[in-house]
Amino acid sequence: MNVRKTIYCTVTNDLNQDQRMHRICSSLTKIGYEVCLVGRIKPSSPTLLDMPFRQIRLRCFFNKGFLFYAEYNMRLLIFLLFRVNPDIIYSVDTDTLAACGLAKRLKSKKMVFDAHEYFTEVPEVIHRPFVKWIWQMIEKNFIPMADECITVNQSLADLFSKKYDKPFIPIYNVPEKSEKHKAVKSDIKPYLLYQGMLNYGRGLEELMAAMPYINDMNLIIIGEGDISEKLKRLANESPAKDRIRFTGWLKPDDIKVITAGATLGINLLEPGSKSYYFSLANKFFDYMHAEVPSVNMDFPEYRAIISKHGVGLLISDLDKNEIADKINLLLSDHEKYSSMKSACRTACDMYNWDHEEKKLGKLMESLSERT
């Protein structure tokens, strides 16, 4: 790239926990772009992590619900129109799309749309018809304007390509191939690990219900979310309360250390949400790269990888007895468990950011030639 083009990537989170955008922005910087990641600051937001690209957090009066999304998109639009002059606008998910689409149109810029999930089918939206309709109208009006579209797996790429009659490129949310992190030294029992948002539909209540029936295992939960307090209350009421620990949000490097020490990773989801059904969570690959087998739902993307590589086990529904039985059975089968750990090591050669970075580079090179 002869001239350093500027690209502004936009999200609605506070940046520190967004490992996918950390990878993408770092790669874009390495390719030769001048990159800025734009998010929002929350009342509880910690200091920004050091990154090789610029980071800006917009301050909002509202922090959730319709008023937050409306305010944030207005502030983001003003920012993109009057405070900066990007060559490329990079919209992450439908909740930044209105501002980015309007800025693209008004400033005649190029735009990338990156769908991290099936936004109009998340549990928070599917039971609210009017809210769902608003987001659908935003997608209908602005996704066709995007110059390039990407998403997180092949299932969603196929679905979105058909729905919007334009190609979506899958760029998997996988870690870099790097040195292994040493497991955290601990005097607690072997532990199950969940990392991520503590929201409805993540199978966390069912996991709490299963814990009394899971033999000789602790549970560590990393993250925060809408049901943090509910989960802590359920844990305190559980016969297994002494085996359940909440850490809150941690720095990415600290999460990697705890992940490396886990016995099993947990990745449970409600089957009623199409967004969850077609998901391929980054935690699935984080567990894999830590050589930690994982417990996953029998959904298309997880089924495809596990049937081929054997890096974990599948469960068919969120029943506490099935969760406990499957985990107990695996942990009692030392040969099978050892085979899964070995499979994780092999699968990392196929699923890593080195491969995805090359795909991203080709896509952005093609876009830059049209900028």
C-alpha positions as CSV (number, residue, x, y, z in Angstrom):
1,M,0.0,0.0,0.0
2,N,1.7,3.2,-1.2
3,V,-0.5,5.6,0.8
4,R,-1.6,4.9,4.4
5,K,-5.4,4.8,4.1
6,T,-7.4,5.4,7.3
7,I,-10.0,2.9,8.5
8,Y,-12.3,3.5,11.4
9,C,-13.8,0.3,13.0
10,T,-16.9,0.8,15.1
11,V,-18.4,-1.2,17.9
12,T,-20.8,-0.6,20.8
13,N,-18.7,-2.2,23.5
14,D,-16.0,-0.6,25.6
15,L,-13.2,-2.2,23.5
16,N,-11.2,-4.1,26.2
17,Q,-12.9,-7.4,25.9
18,D,-13.4,-7.4,22.1
19,Q,-10.7,-9.9,21.1
20,R,-11.9,-10.3,17.5
21,M,-11.6,-6.6,16.9
22,H,-8.2,-6.5,18.6
23,R,-7.0,-9.1,16.1
24,I,-8.6,-7.5,13.1
25,C,-7.3,-4.0,13.9
26,S,-3.8,-5.3,14.7
27,S,-3.8,-7.1,11.4
28,L,-5.0,-4.0,9.5
29,T,-2.3,-2.0,11.1
30,K,0.3,-4.6,10.1
31,I,-1.0,-4.6,6.5
32,G,-0.4,-0.8,6.4
33,Y,-3.7,0.9,7.4
34,E,-3.9,3.7,9.9
35,V,-6.5,2.2,12.2
36,C,-8.8,3.5,14.9
37,L,-11.2,1.4,16.9
38,V,-14.2,3.3,18.1
39,G,-16.4,2.2,21.0
40,R,-18.1,3.6,24.0
41,I,-17.1,4.2,27.6
42,K,-19.3,2.8,30.4
43,P,-19.4,3.9,34.0
44,S,-17.4,0.8,35.0
45,S,-15.0,0.7,32.1
46,P,-11.4,0.1,33.0
47,T,-8.4,1.9,31.4
48,L,-7.9,1.0,27.8
49,L,-5.4,-1.8,27.0
50,D,-2.3,-0.9,25.1
51,M,-2.8,-1.7,21.4
52,P,-0.8,-1.0,18.2
53,F,-3.7,1.1,16.9
54,R,-5.7,4.1,18.1
55,Q,-8.7,3.6,20.3
56,I,-11.5,6.1,21.1
57,R,-14.4,5.7,23.4
58,L,-17.5,7.9,23.0
59,R,-19.4,8.9,26.1
60,C,-23.2,8.3,26.2
61,F,-25.8,9.6,28.7
62,F,-27.8,6.4,28.3
63,N,-26.2,3.0,28.8
64,K,-28.8,0.4,27.6
65,G,-31.9,-0.1,25.6
66,F,-33.3,1.8,22.7
67,L,-32.2,5.2,24.0
68,F,-28.6,4.0,24.2
69,Y,-28.5,2.6,20.6
70,A,-30.2,5.8,19.3
71,E,-27.8,8.1,21.1
72,Y,-24.7,6.1,20.3
73,N,-25.5,6.0,16.6
74,M,-26.1,9.8,16.6
75,R,-22.8,10.4,18.4
76,L,-21.0,8.0,16.1
77,L,-22.5,9.6,13.0
78,I,-21.4,13.1,14.2
79,F,-18.0,11.7,14.9
80,L,-17.6,10.1,11.5
81,L,-19.0,13.1,9.7
82,F,-17.3,16.0,11.4
83,R,-14.3,14.8,13.6
84,V,-12.6,12.4,11.2
85,N,-12.2,11.7,7.5
86,P,-11.8,7.9,7.1
87,D,-11.1,6.3,3.7
88,I,-12.9,3.2,4.9
89,I,-15.7,2.8,7.5
90,Y,-15.8,-0.6,9.2
91,S,-19.2,-1.4,10.8
92,V,-19.4,-4.2,13.3
93,D,-22.9,-5.7,13.7
94,T,-26.2,-4.1,13.1
95,D,-26.1,-1.9,16.1
96,T,-23.5,0.4,14.4
97,L,-24.8,0.0,10.9
98,A,-27.2,3.0,10.7
99,A,-24.4,5.5,11.6
100,C,-21.8,3.9,9.4
101,G,-24.2,3.6,6.5
102,L,-25.3,7.2,6.6
103,A,-21.7,8.4,7.0
104,K,-20.7,6.2,3.9
105,R,-23.5,7.7,1.9
106,L,-23.0,11.4,3.0
107,K,-19.2,11.2,2.6
108,S,-19.0,8.8,-0.4
109,K,-16.6,6.4,1.5
110,K,-16.2,2.7,1.3
111,M,-17.8,0.5,4.0
112,V,-17.1,-3.0,5.4
113,F,-19.9,-4.7,7.3
114,D,-18.8,-7.4,9.8
115,A,-21.7,-9.5,11.2
116,H,-20.5,-11.2,14.4
117,E,-23.9,-12.8,15.0
118,Y,-27.4,-13.2,13.5
119,F,-28.4,-9.9,15.2
120,T,-32.1,-9.9,14.5
121,E,-32.3,-13.5,16.0
122,V,-30.6,-12.9,19.3
123,P,-32.7,-13.8,22.4
124,E,-33.0,-10.1,23.4
125,V,-34.7,-9.3,20.1
126,I,-36.7,-12.3,18.9
127,H,-39.6,-11.8,21.4
128,R,-39.9,-8.1,20.7
129,P,-41.5,-7.8,17.3
130,F,-41.3,-4.0,17.0
131,V,-37.6,-3.8,18.1
132,K,-36.9,-6.7,15.7
133,W,-38.6,-4.9,12.8
134,I,-36.5,-1.7,13.4
135,W,-33.2,-3.7,13.3
136,Q,-34.5,-5.6,10.2
137,M,-35.2,-2.2,8.4
138,I,-31.7,-1.0,9.3
139,E,-30.2,-4.1,7.8
140,K,-32.4,-4.0,4.7
141,N,-31.5,-0.4,4.0
142,F,-27.8,-0.4,4.8
143,I,-26.3,-3.9,4.2
144,P,-26.8,-3.6,0.4
145,M,-24.7,-0.4,0.6
146,A,-21.6,-2.2,2.0
147,D,-18.7,-2.7,-0.3
148,E,-17.5,-5.8,1.4
149,C,-19.3,-8.1,3.9
150,I,-17.8,-10.6,6.3
151,T,-19.0,-12.8,9.1
152,V,-17.7,-15.4,11.6
153,N,-18.5,-18.7,10.0
154,Q,-19.6,-20.5,6.9
155,S,-23.2,-21.1,8.0
156,L,-23.8,-17.4,8.6
157,A,-22.0,-16.5,5.4
158,D,-24.3,-18.8,3.4
159,L,-27.4,-17.6,5.2
160,F,-26.6,-13.8,4.8
161,S,-25.4,-14.2,1.2
162,K,-28.7,-15.7,0.3
163,K,-30.8,-13.2,2.4
164,Y,-29.1,-10.1,1.1
165,D,-28.1,-11.3,-2.4
166,K,-24.4,-10.3,-1.9
167,P,-21.4,-12.3,-0.9
168,F,-20.3,-12.6,2.7
169,I,-16.8,-13.9,3.4
170,P,-16.3,-16.1,6.5
171,I,-13.4,-14.9,8.7
172,Y,-13.2,-17.2,11.7
173,N,-12.7,-15.7,15.2
174,V,-9.6,-17.8,16.1
175,P,-6.5,-17.0,18.1
176,E,-3.0,-16.6,16.8
177,K,-0.6,-19.5,16.8
178,S,1.5,-18.6,19.8
179,E,3.5,-19.9,22.7
180,K,1.4,-21.9,25.1
181,H,0.4,-20.1,28.4
182,K,1.3,-21.9,31.6
183,A,-1.6,-23.0,33.7
184,V,-2.4,-21.0,36.8
185,K,-1.0,-22.5,39.9
186,S,-4.0,-23.3,42.2
187,D,-4.8,-25.3,45.2
188,I,-8.4,-25.8,44.1
189,K,-9.7,-29.0,42.5
190,P,-9.7,-29.4,38.7
191,Y,-12.2,-27.0,37.2
192,L,-14.6,-26.4,34.5
193,L,-14.4,-23.0,32.8
194,Y,-16.9,-20.6,31.3
195,Q,-15.6,-17.4,29.8
196,G,-17.7,-14.7,28.1
197,M,-20.9,-12.6,28.6
198,L,-23.2,-13.7,31.4
199,N,-26.5,-13.3,29.5
200,Y,-29.7,-15.2,29.1
201,G,-29.6,-18.1,26.7
202,R,-26.0,-19.1,27.5
203,G,-27.0,-22.2,29.5
204,L,-25.5,-20.8,32.6
205,E,-28.6,-21.3,34.8
206,E,-28.7,-25.0,33.7
207,L,-25.0,-25.3,34.3
208,M,-25.6,-24.1,37.9
209,A,-28.3,-26.7,38.3
210,A,-26.0,-29.4,37.0
211,M,-23.0,-28.6,39.3
212,P,-24.2,-30.6,42.3
213,Y,-24.2,-33.7,40.1
214,I,-20.8,-33.1,38.5
215,N,-18.2,-35.1,40.3
216,D,-15.1,-33.6,42.0
217,M,-15.0,-30.5,39.8
218,N,-15.0,-26.8,40.5
219,L,-16.4,-24.1,38.2
220,I,-14.8,-20.8,37.3
221,I,-16.9,-18.2,35.5
222,I,-15.0,-15.3,33.8
223,G,-17.2,-12.4,32.7
224,E,-20.1,-10.1,33.5
225,G,-23.5,-9.6,32.0
226,D,-27.2,-9.1,32.4
227,I,-27.7,-12.1,34.7
228,S,-24.5,-11.8,36.8
229,E,-26.4,-11.2,40.1
230,K,-28.9,-13.9,39.3
231,L,-26.1,-16.4,38.7
232,K,-24.4,-15.4,41.9
233,R,-27.6,-15.9,43.8
234,L,-28.2,-19.3,42.2
235,A,-24.6,-20.3,43.1
236,N,-25.0,-19.2,46.7
237,E,-28.2,-21.3,47.0
238,S,-26.6,-24.4,45.4
239,P,-25.3,-27.4,47.3
240,A,-22.2,-26.9,45.2
241,K,-21.7,-23.3,46.2
242,D,-18.2,-23.9,47.6
243,R,-17.1,-25.2,44.2
244,I,-18.3,-22.1,42.1
245,R,-16.2,-19.0,41.7
246,F,-16.8,-15.8,39.8
247,T,-13.9,-13.7,38.7
248,G,-15.6,-10.8,36.8
249,W,-13.8,-9.5,33.7
250,L,-10.1,-10.1,33.5
251,K,-7.4,-8.9,31.1
252,P,-7.0,-11.2,28.1
253,D,-3.6,-12.5,29.2
254,D,-5.0,-13.4,32.6
255,I,-7.9,-15.2,30.9
256,K,-5.5,-17.3,28.8
257,V,-3.6,-18.4,31.9
258,I,-6.8,-19.6,33.6
259,T,-8.0,-21.2,30.4
260,A,-4.8,-23.2,30.1
261,G,-5.4,-24.7,33.5
262,A,-9.0,-25.8,32.9
263,T,-10.1,-29.4,32.6
264,L,-13.0,-28.6,30.3
265,G,-14.4,-25.5,28.6
266,I,-18.1,-24.8,28.7
267,N,-19.9,-23.4,25.7
268,L,-23.7,-23.9,26.2
269,L,-26.5,-22.1,24.3
270,E,-30.3,-22.1,24.1
271,P,-31.5,-24.0,21.0
272,G,-34.4,-21.5,20.4
273,S,-32.3,-18.7,19.0
274,K,-31.2,-18.8,15.4
275,S,-28.3,-16.6,16.3
276,Y,-27.0,-19.1,18.8
277,Y,-27.9,-22.1,16.5
278,F,-25.7,-20.7,13.7
279,S,-22.9,-19.5,16.1
280,L,-19.3,-20.4,16.3
281,A,-18.1,-18.7,19.5
282,N,-14.6,-17.4,20.0
283,K,-14.4,-19.3,23.3
284,F,-14.7,-22.6,21.4
285,F,-11.4,-21.8,19.7
286,D,-9.9,-20.3,22.8
287,Y,-10.4,-23.6,24.6
288,M,-9.0,-25.5,21.6
289,H,-5.8,-23.4,21.5
290,A,-5.3,-24.0,25.2
291,E,-5.6,-27.7,24.5
292,V,-8.8,-27.8,26.7
293,P,-11.6,-30.0,25.3
294,S,-15.0,-28.3,25.4
295,V,-18.6,-29.1,26.0
296,N,-20.8,-27.6,23.2
297,M,-24.3,-27.7,21.8
298,D,-25.1,-30.0,18.9
299,F,-25.4,-27.1,16.5
300,P,-24.1,-27.1,12.8
301,E,-20.7,-25.4,13.2
302,Y,-19.7,-27.2,16.4
303,R,-20.9,-30.5,15.0
304,A,-18.9,-30.1,11.8
305,I,-15.6,-29.3,13.6
306,I,-16.0,-31.9,16.4
307,S,-17.0,-34.7,14.0
308,K,-13.9,-34.0,12.0
309,H,-11.4,-33.2,14.7
310,G,-12.8,-34.6,18.0
311,V,-11.9,-31.6,20.1
312,G,-14.9,-31.8,22.5
313,L,-18.3,-33.3,23.1
314,L,-21.8,-32.4,22.0
315,I,-25.0,-32.3,24.0
316,S,-28.4,-32.1,22.5
317,D,-30.3,-30.0,25.0
318,L,-29.8,-28.0,28.2
319,D,-31.0,-30.6,30.6
320,K,-29.0,-30.6,33.9
321,N,-28.9,-34.4,34.0
322,E,-27.5,-34.6,30.5
323,I,-24.9,-31.9,31.1
324,A,-23.7,-33.7,34.3
325,D,-23.9,-37.2,32.8
326,K,-21.9,-36.2,29.7
327,I,-19.2,-34.4,31.7
328,N,-18.9,-37.2,34.3
329,L,-18.7,-39.8,31.5
330,L,-16.0,-38.0,29.6
331,L,-13.9,-37.3,32.7
332,S,-14.1,-41.0,33.7
333,D,-12.8,-42.1,30.3
334,H,-9.2,-41.0,30.5
335,E,-8.3,-42.4,27.1
336,K,-11.0,-40.5,25.4
337,Y,-10.2,-37.3,27.3
338,S,-6.5,-37.6,26.4
339,S,-7.4,-38.1,22.7
340,M,-9.5,-34.9,22.8
341,K,-6.5,-32.9,24.2
342,S,-4.3,-34.3,21.5
343,A,-6.9,-33.4,18.8
344,C,-7.0,-29.8,20.1
345,R,-3.2,-29.6,19.4
346,T,-3.7,-30.8,15.8
347,A,-6.8,-28.7,15.1
348,C,-4.9,-25.5,16.0
349,D,-2.8,-25.9,12.8
350,M,-6.0,-25.5,10.8
351,Y,-7.9,-23.0,12.9
352,N,-5.6,-20.0,13.7
353,W,-5.4,-16.3,12.9
354,D,-2.5,-16.8,10.5
355,H,-4.9,-18.2,8.0
356,E,-7.7,-15.7,8.6
357,E,-5.3,-12.7,8.5
358,K,-4.4,-13.7,4.9
359,K,-8.1,-13.8,3.9
360,L,-8.7,-10.4,5.6
361,G,-5.6,-9.0,3.7
362,K,-6.9,-10.2,0.3
363,L,-10.3,-8.7,1.0
364,M,-8.9,-5.3,2.1
365,E,-6.5,-5.2,-0.8
366,S,-9.4,-5.7,-3.2
367,L,-11.3,-3.0,-1.5
368,S,-8.4,-0.5,-1.4
369,E,-8.0,-0.8,-5.1
370,R,-11.5,0.6,-5.4
371,T,-11.0,3.4,-2.8
